[in-house]
Amino acid sequence: MRRRDFITLIGGATVIWPLTTRAQQAAIPVVSFLNAVSPEGFADRMRAFRQGLRETGYVEDENVAIDYRWAENRV
């Protein structure tokens, strides 16, 4: 390989490389949970909710995100 061909190859790879690294990440579904009380009273329900998600093929922090918000009795 000649020097000029090598430089052309490296230059082309340098131009294409940033385009491949900026590929868009697949969006995952987000489930938001908002409640006016504290999370202590909902531990069993949240466990059952996560189990139901697993049974339908969704695993928290793998293919679904769950956003919990608790008001701690401050409505």
N, C-alpha and C positions, 0 to 999 in steps of 0.2 A: 504494500500500500504506500502510495506516495504521500509526502507531507501535506500537500494541498488537499488531497482527498480526505486525509485524517482530520484536518482542521475543519473541512466542510461537514464531515460527519459529527464532530463534537459540537460545532455551531448549531446544526440542526437539532441535535438532542437537547441542547440548552434551551432552544426556543420551545420545543414541545414539552419538556419536563414540567414547567409550572402549570401547564394546562391540565396535565393528568393529575397533579396533586390537589387541584382545586375542585375535584369532582364533588358533586353535591351528595351529602349523606342522606340515606333514606330516612324519611320522617317516621317517627313512631307515634302511635296514638297516646294522648294524654288524658287521663281521667282525673278530674278535680273533685275533691271532697271537702265540703265546707260544713262545719257544725258549730253551734253556739256554745257548746259545753267543752269540757276538757277531754283529752283522749283516754284517760284512765277508765272511764265507764264504757268505752267502746272497744276494748281489746278483743273480746270474743267475736264481736261483729266484724271487726277488721280482719281477723284471722279467717273467718268464714268467707269474707269477700275475696281475700287473696286466694283461698282454696278454690272458690268458684271460678276465678280468673284462670288458675292453673288447669282446671278441668276443661276449659274451653280453649286452651292452648296459649294463654298469655302468662308470661312470667314477669313480675315487677323488676324493673331495671335491666331487662334483657330485650323484650319486644313491646313493652308498654311502660309508660311513666305515670306515676300516681302522685298528684299534688295535694297534700293534706294541709288544711287550714283549720285552726281551732281558735275560737273566740274566748275560751276560758271564762264563760259566763259574763262576758262584757258585751252585751248587745247595745 
